[in-house]
C-alpha cells in the first residue's frame, strides 16, 4: 500500500519514522511519500519537503511566513492528489494537518489517520468538529486523552506513548556508562546540568540565554546543551560564545542520563526527562508574561503545561513560564534540584507513577497494526 505522511517538527519526525518502520514490517509492499525530516528520510521513501521549512510557532512568526506556509499547503494538497495514497497519516502539527485532512476527505475521499492528537484538551476544543468530520481514526499517546474524547462522543485508540519506546530502545541498545560518555565526548569529570531549549529557532532564542545564565551560576558543574535536529551549530554559537558550555547533537538521551538536573523547555522533552528519572524544571519564555499567565489561568482548560504534570494530574515539576519565567526563579529552582536530595528524590518517586501511566513500549507497533488492519478491512 501507499502511505502519505506529514510531520511538521522534530518530535513528529521521530515518531513518524518509527511508525514507518513498523508499517514496513507489516506491509512488505509499503511505499512512503512524506513531508518530514531526516529520520523519516532514513526510514525510506520520497521526501517532498523538509519540516524545517514549515516549523514556525507563535502568532507573529506564522503571520510573517504565511505566504510560504500557504505555498507548502497547496503543494501538499496537489502532491497527495497526484500520488493517490491508500491512506494519509497525519502526525500532530494540527494547524497545518487539519487543513490537509479537510481537503483529503472532502475532495479526494481518502482514509485519514491521525497519530498523536492535537492538544484540544488544553485549548481550541472547537477543533473536535473538524476531527469528527475529517479524521477516520485518532491514535492517542496520552492516557487521559481517551476519556477526554469519550466525553465528546468521539472514539479513539490509546496506543501508549512513543517516548516510552524511544527511551526503552536507547537504554537497551545505546546506553553507555558515565565514564564512557565523558571519554567519548572529551568531558571533564564534573556533574552535568542539561539544557534542552526546544527544537525550533524561536524557542532556542527565547529560552537558551536565560537558561545559560541560570546554569552558569553554579560553579563545579559543567553545562551541556542538547542540540536540536535541523538546527545548525552556528545558531547555538550566537548564545553560547560567552559561556563555558558544550553543545552536543544527537546526544539528548546520554546527556540526560548522566545529568544531575535539567532545565527543559515544555514539550515531549519533559516526559523524556521524567522517563530517564532526571530532576527537572520546565522553563518556557513567552512575550507579555503576566498577560500570558492571566490568559492561561482564565481561558485554558488545563492547570499545567508540561506533559509530566498533565499525566500526573498534579504538580510534579515546577513550570516556570509566563510571569514565572525569570532568572531568579530559575536559579532558585535549579539550586533546589542540585542541593536538596530529598526534594529531587521525591520528584523521582513521582516519576515512577508517570512511567507506569505512560504504559509499555510498542506505541508505533500498535498504531501500525491498527492502521494496517483498518485499511485491510476497508480494501
C-alpha positions in Angstrom: 0.0 0.0 0.0 1.0 3.6 -0.5 1.1 5.9 2.6 1.4 9.7 2.7 2.7 11.1 6.0 3.0 14.7 7.3 5.1 15.6 10.3 5.9 19.2 10.9 8.6 19.2 13.6 11.4 17.2 15.1 9.4 15.1 17.5 6.9 14.3 14.8 9.7 13.3 12.5 11.0 10.8 15.2 7.6 9.3 15.9 6.6 9.1 12.2 9.9 7.4 11.3 9.2 4.7 13.9 5.7 4.3 12.6 7.1 3.9 9.0 9.5 1.1 10.2 6.6 -0.8 11.8 4.3 -0.3 8.8 7.1 -1.8 6.6 7.3 -4.8 8.9 3.6 -5.4 8.4 3.3 -4.4 4.7 6.1 -5.7 2.6 4.9 -3.5 -0.3 4.7 -0.3 1.7 5.6 2.9 -0.2 6.0 6.2 1.6 5.8 9.8 0.4 6.1 12.5 3.1 6.7 15.9 4.5 9.1 15.3 7.3 12.7 15.2 8.4 16.0 13.3 8.4 14.7 10.3 10.4 11.8 9.8 8.1 14.2 10.0 5.2 16.3 7.3 6.8 13.3 5.1 7.2 12.8 5.2 3.4 10.5 6.8 0.9 10.3 10.1 -1.0 10.6 13.3 0.9 8.7 16.2 -0.8 9.8 18.8 1.7 11.7 19.0 5.0 9.8 20.1 8.1 12.3 22.8 8.9 10.8 24.8 6.1 7.4 24.9 7.8 8.3 24.8 11.6 7.1 28.2 12.7 5.4 28.8 16.0 3.7 31.7 17.6 1.3 34.1 16.0 3.9 36.6 14.7 6.3 34.1 13.1 3.4 32.3 11.5 1.9 35.5 10.2 5.3 36.6 8.8 5.8 33.3 7.0 2.2 32.9 6.0 2.8 33.0 2.2 5.4 30.2 2.4 3.1 28.2 4.6 0.2 28.5 2.2 2.5 27.6 -0.7 3.5 24.4 1.2 -0.1 23.7 1.9 -1.1 24.0 -1.7 1.9 21.9 -2.8 1.0 19.1 -0.3 -2.6 19.0 -1.5 -1.6 18.7 -5.1 1.1 16.1 -4.3 -1.4 14.0 -2.4 -3.9 14.3 -5.3 -1.3 13.1 -7.8 0.1 10.3 -5.5 -3.4 8.9 -4.6 -2.2 7.0 -1.5 -4.2 4.3 0.2 -4.1 6.4 3.4 -2.9 9.8 4.6 -1.3 9.7 8.1 -1.0 13.0 9.9 1.3 13.3 12.9 0.5 16.1 15.4 1.1 19.6 13.8 -2.7 20.5 13.9 -2.7 24.0 12.3 -1.4 22.5 9.1 -2.6 18.9 9.3 -6.3 19.6 10.0 -6.4 21.7 6.8 -4.9 18.8 4.9 -7.4 16.4 6.5 -10.3 18.5 5.3 -9.1 18.6 1.7 -8.3 14.9 1.7 -11.7 13.8 3.0 -13.9 16.4 1.1 -12.0 16.4 -2.3 -10.2 13.1 -2.5 -12.3 10.8 -0.2 -9.2 9.0 1.1 -8.8 7.5 4.5 -7.2 9.9 7.1 -5.5 8.6 10.2 -4.1 10.9 12.9 -1.2 9.8 15.1 -0.7 12.0 18.2 -3.7 14.0 18.9 -3.9 17.8 18.7 -4.0 19.2 22.2 -7.6 20.3 22.1 -7.9 19.3 25.7 -5.8 22.4 26.5 -7.5 24.8 24.2 -9.2 25.1 20.8 -11.7 22.4 21.9 -13.8 23.5 18.9 -11.5 21.5 16.7 -13.4 18.4 17.7 -15.8 19.4 14.9 -13.1 19.1 12.2 -11.8 15.9 13.8 -15.2 14.3 13.7 -15.7 15.3 10.1 -12.3 14.6 8.6 -10.4 12.1 10.7 -11.3 8.5 10.3 -9.4 7.4 13.4 -7.3 9.1 16.0 -4.4 7.3 17.7 -3.7 9.0 21.1 -0.5 8.8 23.1 -1.5 10.3 26.4 -3.5 8.2 28.9 -6.1 10.9 29.7 -7.0 11.6 26.1 -9.2 8.6 25.6 -11.6 9.6 28.4 -11.5 13.2 27.1 -12.6 12.2 23.6 -15.2 9.8 25.0 -16.9 12.7 26.7 -17.1 14.4 23.3 -18.6 11.2 21.7 -15.6 10.5 19.6 -14.0 7.1 19.8 -10.1 7.0 19.7 -7.4 4.4 20.3 -4.9 4.9 23.1 -1.7 3.3 21.8 0.8 4.2 24.5 3.5 6.9 24.4 6.2 6.7 21.7 8.7 8.4 24.0 8.5 5.2 26.1 9.7 3.3 23.0 12.5 5.8 22.3 13.8 5.7 25.8 13.5 1.9 26.1 15.3 1.4 22.8 18.1 3.8 24.0 18.5 2.1 27.4 18.6 -1.4 25.8 20.8 -0.7 22.8 22.8 2.5 23.1 23.1 3.4 26.8 26.7 4.0 27.9 28.3 4.5 31.3 29.1 7.9 32.6 32.8 7.2 32.2 32.4 6.1 28.6 30.2 9.1 27.8 32.7 11.5 29.2 35.5 9.8 27.4 33.7 9.8 24.0 32.7 13.5 24.3 36.0 14.6 26.0 34.2 15.9 29.0 35.7 16.8 32.4 34.7 14.8 35.5 32.2 17.4 36.8 28.5 16.8 37.4 26.3 17.8 34.5 23.5 20.3 34.1 21.5 19.6 31.0 19.8 22.3 29.0 17.0 21.4 26.5 15.9 24.7 25.0 13.4 23.4 22.4 13.5 22.2 18.8 12.8 25.5 16.9 15.0 28.5 16.4 12.5 30.8 18.1 12.3 28.6 21.2 16.0 28.5 21.4 16.4 32.2 21.0 13.8 32.9 23.7 14.8 30.3 26.3 18.5 29.4 26.0 20.1 32.7 27.0 18.3 32.7 30.4 18.9 29.0 30.9 22.6 29.5 30.3 22.8 32.4 32.7 21.0 30.4 35.4 23.1 27.3 35.0 26.4 29.2 34.9 25.6 30.4 38.4 26.7 27.0 39.8 30.5 26.5 39.9 31.7 23.0 39.9 29.1 21.9 37.3 29.5 21.6 33.5 26.7 22.7 31.2 25.7 20.5 28.2 23.2 21.8 25.7 21.2 19.2 23.7 21.4 20.4 20.1 18.1 20.0 18.2 17.9 18.2 14.9 17.8 20.6 11.9 19.4 23.5 13.9 22.9 24.4 12.7 25.7 24.6 15.3 26.4 28.2 14.3 23.0 29.2 15.5 23.8 27.9 19.0 27.1 29.8 19.0 25.3 33.1 19.0 24.1 32.3 22.5 26.9 30.1 23.9 30.0 32.0 22.9 30.4 33.8 26.2 29.9 30.7 28.3 31.9 27.6 29.2 29.4 25.2 27.6 29.3 22.4 25.1 26.5 21.7 22.5 26.1 18.1 21.6 23.9 16.9 18.7 22.1 13.5 18.7 23.1 13.0 22.3 20.0 14.1 24.2 19.4 10.8 26.0 23.0 10.3 27.2 23.2 13.9 28.3 20.0 13.4 30.3 21.0 10.0 31.6 24.2 11.4 33.2 22.9 14.7 34.4 22.4 15.9 37.9 19.4 18.1 36.9 17.9 19.6 33.7 16.2 22.8 32.5 13.7 21.8 29.9 11.5 23.7 27.5 8.0 22.4 27.7 7.1 19.6 25.2 8.0 16.0 24.6 11.4 16.5 26.2 9.8 17.0 29.7 8.3 13.5 29.5 11.6 12.0 28.2 13.4 13.7 31.1 11.0 12.1 33.5 11.3 8.6 31.8 15.1 8.9 32.4 14.3 10.0 36.0 16.2 13.2 35.9 15.1 16.0 38.2 14.0 19.0 36.1 12.4 22.4 35.9 10.2 23.3 33.0 11.2 26.7 31.5 9.2 28.5 28.8 9.6 32.1 27.9 6.6 34.0 26.4 6.1 37.6 25.4 4.0 39.6 27.8 4.5 37.1 30.6 1.9 38.5 33.0 -0.7 38.6 30.3 0.1 35.0 29.2 -0.3 33.8 32.8 -3.6 35.5 33.1 -4.9 34.1 29.8 -3.7 30.6 30.8 -5.4 30.8 34.2 -8.6 32.2 32.7 -9.1 30.5 29.3 -7.2 27.3 29.2 -8.9 24.1 30.1 -5.9 22.5 31.9 -3.9 23.5 35.0 -0.5 22.6 33.7 1.6 23.0 30.5 4.1 20.1 30.9 3.4 16.5 29.9 4.8 15.4 33.2 2.3 17.3 35.3 -0.6 16.7 32.8 -0.1 12.9 33.0 0.3 13.0 36.8 -2.7 15.3 37.1 -0.8 17.3 39.6 2.4 19.4 40.2 5.4 17.1 40.0 7.8 19.6 38.4 7.9 23.4 38.6 6.6 25.2 35.5 8.4 28.5 35.1 6.5 30.1 32.2 4.7 33.4 31.7 5.3 35.7 34.6 7.2 32.9 36.5 9.9 32.8 33.8 12.6 34.9 35.5 16.3 34.4 36.1 15.9 34.4 39.9 13.1 31.8 39.8 15.1 29.5 37.5 18.2 29.9 39.6 16.3 29.2 42.8 14.6 26.0 41.4 17.8 24.7 39.9 19.6 25.3 43.2 16.9 23.2 44.9 17.3 20.4 42.4 21.1 20.3 42.8 21.4 20.7 46.6 18.2 19.2 48.1 18.4 15.4 47.8 15.1 14.8 49.4 13.4 17.2 47.0 14.9 15.5 44.0 14.2 12.0 45.3 10.5 12.9 45.9 10.3 14.1 42.3 11.8 10.9 41.0 9.3 8.9 43.1 6.5 10.8 41.4 8.2 10.0 38.1 7.6 6.3 38.8 3.8 6.9 38.7 4.2 8.7 35.4 6.2 5.9 33.9 3.5 3.4 35.0 0.7 5.6 33.5 2.6 6.0 30.2 2.4 2.3 29.5 4.7 -0.3 28.0 6.8 0.2 24.9 5.2 -0.5 21.5 3.2 2.6 20.6 4.4 2.7 17.0 3.9 -1.0 16.5 0.4 -0.9 18.0 -0.5 2.1 15.8 0.8 0.4 12.7 -1.2 -2.7 13.4 -4.4 -0.7 13.9 -3.9 1.3 10.7 -2.9 -1.7 8.6 -5.9 -3.8 9.9 -8.3 -0.9 9.3 -7.1 -0.4 5.7 -7.2 -4.2 5.0 -10.8 -4.3 6.1 -11.8 -1.2 4.0 -9.9 -2.5 0.9 
